[in-house]
Amino acid sequence: EFRRVLFRSLAALLLVLAATAPAAAAPGAMPLHPTGLIPAPVSGHGPTAVGEELMAALAVIPEAVDLSADAPPVGNQGSVGSCTSWATGYYERYWLRHHALGDTTLFAPMYLYAQISRGVDAGSSFSSNFNIMTSQGIAPQRVYWQGNYDYTTQPDATEIAAAAPYRGSGYSAVFSGVSTSSQSTIQAALAAGKPVMIAIPVYPEFDRASSSNPLIDVPTAGETSRGWHAVWADRKS
């Protein structure tokens, strides 16, 4: 199950497409959504140079921004910790090409995650996924016979060749760590027509969200995060 969830937290007012799906849970227990992001070391807290430029160019934060018209159909990571590969390879790569070219090619997140995990479902970082997309590209789903959940079988020669036309040129971070300006930086990026990917710690509030109650509050004092999750943000409302 993939859902749109509204965060009432540091990234407040951002409607995000969260690549999540319930894993198996004990009878009567709350279903847990797989995580899968390996966060980058934090060298500082606040906007990067790119983030500062975006905020400087924004005179007024608009009430609403909606970039979802260029997003792919909502996907499903299943019970695999591949959220970062979905956010980068499935959502970001599709959005950029659809926005620029009107291209509707859907991409295979397992092309990235299988090469990173090598059969060990331990998650992945943003940089490890982008490194593959800039060096190799990413294979379209139509040629990737392994599907969306096989993280053990490696891409074959045909798939590697099919990925090459879809290489990316690079990526930029807009903020790092946690600061009072993180929300403004994200909003500035969206207002500039640039969807963002966000690393979030997952607390019980995340699992309590549903289609009828999509609000995610800040965690209650004393609650412990059970991991990190990559989400794709293309709307502020």
N, C-alpha and C positions, 0 to 999 in steps of 0.2 A: 504494500500500500504506500503510495507516495502522496504527500499532502502539502498544501500550502499552509504555512504556519506564520503567525504574526508575533514578533518578539517584542515583549515589553521589558527591555533590558538595555544594555549598553548600545545595542544596535536597534533601539526602539524605532517603531514605525516602519520597519522594513518588512515587506512581504517577500518571503524567500521561497524558492523551490527547493525543498530539502529532500535529498536523495536518501530516504529512509524506508525501512520496511520492518514489520515486527518479526522478531525471531521467536523460536519456540519458547513457551513459558509454562510453568507448572499450572495445573488447573486452578483457577481463581486468582492467579497472580497477574500483575500488570505486565503486558507484553513489553519487552525491551527492544529498542531500535538499535541496530548495529551501528557502531561508531566506525573508526577506521582511519582517522587522520593522525599522522605523526607530525606534531607541530615543530616548526623551525625554532632554533634557539633564539631567544629574544635579546637583542643587543641594546635596545632602547625602547622607550614607550612614547608613542606619539606618531604624527604624520611623517612620512618620508619626504624627500624633496619633491617627488611626483605628487604626493598628497597635498603638500603645501601649495604647489602650483594650481591644483584643481580648486582648492579653497579660495585662493587669491583671485581666481577668475570668476568666482560665484558671488555676485552682489547680494542676491536674495535667495534663500533656500525655498524652492517652490513647494506648494502645499502637497502636490502629488507628482510622481514620475512613474511612467509605465513603459518599460522597454520589453515587455513580455511578448509582443507581437512577433519578434524574431526568435523566440525560444523554441526548442524542439518539444514534441509531446513529452509529458511527464513520464519518466522512466522508472525502473525498479531495480534496486541493487540487491534485492532478495536478502538472504542472511549472510552475505559476504561483506567483509569490511572494506569495501571498494569505493566508499563515498568520494574520496578525493579524485579517483579516476573518472567517476561520473561527473563531478563538478567541472573538472578541467577538460576531459576528452569528449564527453557526451554533450554537456551543456555549452561550455565556452566555445569549443571549436565549431559547433553547429551555429551558435548565435552569430559569431563573427562572419561566417560565410553567408549565412542567410541575410544578414544585415547589409553586407557589401554586394552580394551577387544574386540574392534570391535563391541560393542553392538549398535544396532540401535533403541533402545527403545526411543520413544518420550514422554516427560513428560508434565504434566498438570499444567500450571502456576496458574490456578484458585484454585488448591488445596492449594496453599500458600496464594494467595491474598484474597480468601473468608474468610479464618480463621483470617487474619489480619484486613480486612476492616469491616467484620460483616455487610455487606450491605451498608456501607457508602464509596463511591468512593472518598477517600481522599488521595490516594497514600500510599506508604510503604517505609521503609528504607531497606538498605542492611542487617543490622543486624537482623531485624524482619523476613526476608525471610530465612536467613541462620540458625537462631535459630530453625525454624520449620524443615528445612532439616536435621539438625544434631540430633534433638530429635525424629522426626517422619519419616523422609524420604520425598519422593514426589511420588504421584501416577502416573503411566503411563497414557497417554491419552487414550489408548485402553480400560481402565476400568473406566475412569472418565466421567460418562454420562452427567455431567453438562456442558461440553464443555469449550470453551476458553473465555467466556464473562459473565458468571453467577457468580457474586461475592457475591451473597446473600445466595444461598443454600450451606449449609455446607457439607463437605465430610461425607459419611456414613461409617458404620463399615467395609464394604467390601473394600472401597477405602483406609481407614486408614491401614488396614491389607496389602493391596497391595503396600502401600508406604514404609513399613518397610524395605524391602530388599535394598532400595535405599537411606539409610541414608548416609549423608556425615560425614566426621571426623572433619571438622573445616574449617576455612578460615583465611586469613591474609591480612592486608592492606599493600600496598607498598608505599603510600605517603598520605599526608594529606594537605588539603588547597591548596594554590597556591604558587609556588616557581619557581625559574629559573631552578631547577633540575627536575621538574615534568615530562617534556617530556623525559629526559634521563632515568628516572626511569621506565617509561612505555616501552620505547624502550628496556631497559635491560631485563625487564620481558618477553617481546615477544621473544627476542633473546635467552632467556633461555628456550623457549618452554612453556611459561606460559601465556595464554590469560588473559586479565584483564577486569574488569568492571570499568567504569568511570562515575562519577557524573558530569554533565555539566549543566550550566544555559542556558536556551533557550531564544535566542534573535531573532529578525525578520529574520536574515540571515538563521537561521535553516529552517524556513518555505519557504524561497525562493529557497532552494536547490531542484533539480529535477534529474531524471535519466540522462538527457542531460547536466546538470550543477551541479555536485555533490559537488562542493567546498563550504565550509562554512568558511567565513572570521570572524575575530574578530569583535565584535559589533562596530557600529559607535558611536562616542561620543554622549552622551545624551540618548541613547536607554536604555530601561528598560527591564530587564529579566521578563518573565511572569511565571517562575517556573523552577523546576529542572527535569532533565531527566536522566535515567540510560541507558547507552549504553555498548555494548559488543565489545571489540576490539580483533581481532585475526589476524591482518595483518598490516604490515608497508611496504610502498612502496615509 
